[in-house]
Structures are given as structure tokens and as C-alpha cells.
Amino acid sequence: MKYYIIAGEASGDLHGSNLMKALYEEDPNADIRFWGGDLMRNVGGTLVKHYRELAFMGFVEVIFNLKTILNNIKICKKDITSFQPDVIIFIDYPGFNLRIAKWAKGLGMKTHYYISPQIWAWKESRITEIKRDIDKMYVILPFEKKFYEDKHHFPVEFVGHPLIDAIHNQTPIDATVFRKENQLNEKPIIAILPGSRQQEITKMLSVMLSVVNDFPDYQFVIAGAPSQVYSFYEQFISNENIKFISNKTYDLLQNATAALVTSGTATLETALFKVPEVVCYKGSWASYQIAKRIVTLKYISLVNLIMDKEVVTELIQEDCSTKRIREELKKILESKHRGTILKEYELLEEKLGGIGASKKTAKLIVADLQ
């Protein structure tokens, strides 16, 4: 069978790579063509375009890059037409993917969506497009099944969260070897996860690192994104207690005592590695003003959304300051507060449904094509 997969961000690359592995197991003759990143490319298939050329965050930023986005849509349609896949598999990235889905469905192609757009957070009106243009939807958050089926009468499959697979498959590493290989000292590690796009890293990294001098007994280690080069991060490294490693976020989280994390999938990854965290988010003024008027969620981190309560502290916009980060980081370094968070993390993992999401999804996709 011929599979065309579209993932537009770093998290989509991770989940797409695990799905591809499972598809090759289910269908050894699979011919896969995809938009994604290095992780997907390492599995096999043919990379059409890297996600670093696709990822624009914020309402204003999307407008400024509209010409590039429209050109990418044109390239994608042409490539799909040439490849003639048996199924197109969309991974999140709704602004782009739903446009392609509408076009593909109009041509009679099979459309499967793995990892639902977060329409329960904003743009719920997209349910109309999804019901019209998507044949199968595979959701990864427990509350999404109820949202789709009870509220919108659209059947979906809850397959569990693929991050559990990714973390379960992570090879344990020796702490001493990890520190030696990455030129880290013996101080406890505070992981800094500032995101994967230059826009958000620029916004977040300075304020995250502004508390370094308040914690001299710790070393702060920046998790460099695979899509960014060291020279970009170098401007932020102004203290001997600030270290940097690239493309080893999971290794870093295995060895971290605490973390400062930009909102997104990384908040859930950090929780599943059982690392107490503070969630930090700052957007451009214009994008934030728009977002707060249309997003009705109580929380921005997946941890709190899944648990439906504040398990981890969220510092958003003006609250994301040196003073507040210092206060909240001190709290999660205290044993009493850490213990409470870690207990909640155990409950979180139970809610997410155990291992096997990628395999389950691949089985369902292949079965539908037979």
C-alpha cells in the first residue's frame, strides 16, 4: 500500500516516526512518502519537505508568511497527485492539513487523521470540516472521544497517547556517562525546554535563564531543538552555570531534577519522565490578545488539561517573569511539593491508557485499506 503522511512540527515528526515503524511492521511492502523531519526520515520512506520550512506560530506570524504557506499547499497537492496514495494520514497541524483534506476528499482519496486538531480548545467550528473531509479519526487524549462522539456525533478511535510508547522505548542511560559525554558537572540539573521554533525560543529563553544566578547549586541545561543550530542558542549562554545539549531532550529529562518548559507537547513529555516542572509561555502581544479572546480553556498545559486541575504551575504572559519563575522553581525543588506533583503524574499516566498507541493506529489504518 502507498501511504502519504503530513506532519508539520517537531512533535508530529516524533509521532509520525513511531507510526511509520508500526506501519512497516503491519505492511512490510509499505511505500511511504511524507512531510516531517529527521526522525521520520531515519525510519525510511521519502521525505518531501522538512517541518522546519512549515512551522509558523501565532496569528500575526502566519499572516506574514502566508505566501510561503500557500506555496507549500500547492507543492503538497502536486506531490500527492503524482504519488496517488491509498491513504493520506494527517498528523495534527490543522491549518495546513484540513486544507489538503478538503481537496483530497473532493478527489475521492481516503483521509485518516492521527492526533486530532485541538478543536476543543479553539476553532470548534472546524468540526464541520472534519466530519465532511475526514474518513477516520484517531484521538490520543481521553476526553477527546467524549468531545467528538457525545457532543458532535462523530465516531473516533481512542488509541492512547503515543508519547507513552516513545518514552517506554527510550533506552535508559547511565547518569555518569551522560554527564561526561555532554561536559556537565555533578550539580543537579534543571532542564530548560524553550520550544523548537526560533520565534518562541527567542521569546522564552532569556526570561527562563534570568533566574540562573538565584540557583548556584544547580546547572541549567538547555535542550536544543534538532531544527536549530548551536550558533542560534549561543547568544543566550552568558553564565558558566548554563549548559547546552542538542537533540537529546529525552536523555536530559531522564537526568533532570526539575524543568522550565514552554507550553506544548513538552509539558506532557516532562511529566511522563516524572520531572517536576513550571510551565512558561509568552507570545507576541498581538497574538496573545487574539488568543485570549477565542481560547476558552482553563489551562494551557496538557498535564493540567488532562487532569482537569492545576497539577503544574502555568506562568503566562505577564506572569512569566523572573520573580515568578524564581518563586515557582524554588517550590518544585522542595521535597514536599515535589512529592505531590509526582503522585499526580502517576494518575496522569493511568488516564493516558498505557503503551501501544502507534501499533493500534497502524493496525486500524491497514485494516481499513484491506
C-alpha positions, 0 to 999 in steps of 0.5 A: 500500500502507498501511504502519504503522511503530513506532519508539520512540527517537531512533535508530529515528526516524533509521532509520525516516526513511531507510526511509520515503524508500526506501519512497516511492521503491519505492511512490510511492502509499505511505500511511504512518502511524507512531510516531517523531519529527521526522525521520520526520515531515519525510519525510511520512506521519502521525505518531501519537505522538512517541518522546519520550512512549515512551522509558523506560530501565532496569528500575526506570524502566519499572516506574514508568511502566508505566501510561503504557506500557500506555496507549500499547499500547492507543492503538497497537492502536486506531490500527492497527485503524482504519488496517488496514495491509498491513504493520506494520514494527517498528523495534527497541524490543522491549518495546513492539513484540513486544507489538503483534506478538503481537496483530497476528499473532493478527489475521492482519496481516503483521509485518516487523521492521527492526533486530532486538531485541538478543536476543543480548545479553539476553532470548534467550528472546524468540526464541520470540516472534519466530519465532511473531509475526514474518513477516520479519526484517531484521538490520543487524549481521553476526553477527546472521544467524549468531545467528538462522539457525545457532543458532535456525533462523530465516531473516533478511535481512542488509541492512547497517547503515543508519547507513552510508547516513545518514552517506554522505548527510550533506552535508559542511560547511565547518569555518569556517562551522560554527564561526561559525554555532554561536559556537565558537572555533578550539580543537579540539573534543571532542564530548560525546554524553550520550544523548537521554533526560533520565534518562541525560543527567542521569546522564552529563553532569556526570561527562563535563564534570568533566574540562573544566578538565584540557583548556584547549586544547580546547572541549567541545561538547555535542550536544543531543538534538532531544527536549530543550530548551536550558533542560534542558542549561543547568544543566550549562554552568558553564565558558566552555570548554563549548559547546552545539549542538542537533540537529546531532550529525552536523555536530559529529562531522564537526568533532570531534577526539575524543568522550565518548559514552554507550553506544548507537547513538552509539558506532557513529555516532562511529566511522563519522565516524572520531572517536576516542572513550571510551565512558561509561555509568552507570545507576541502581544498581538497574538496573545490578545487574539488568543485570549479572546477565542481560547476558552480553556482553563489551562494551557498545559496538557498535564493540567488539561488532562487532569482537569486541575492545576497539577503544574504551575502555568506562568503566562504572559505577564506572569512569566517573569523572573520573580515568578519563575524564581518563586515557582522553581524554588517550590518544585525543588522542595521535597514536599511539593515535589512529592505531590506533583509526582503522585499526580503524574502517576494518575496522569499516566493511568488516564493516558491508557498505557503503551501501544498507541502507534501499533493500534493506529497502524493496525486500524489504518491497514485494516481499513485499506484491506 
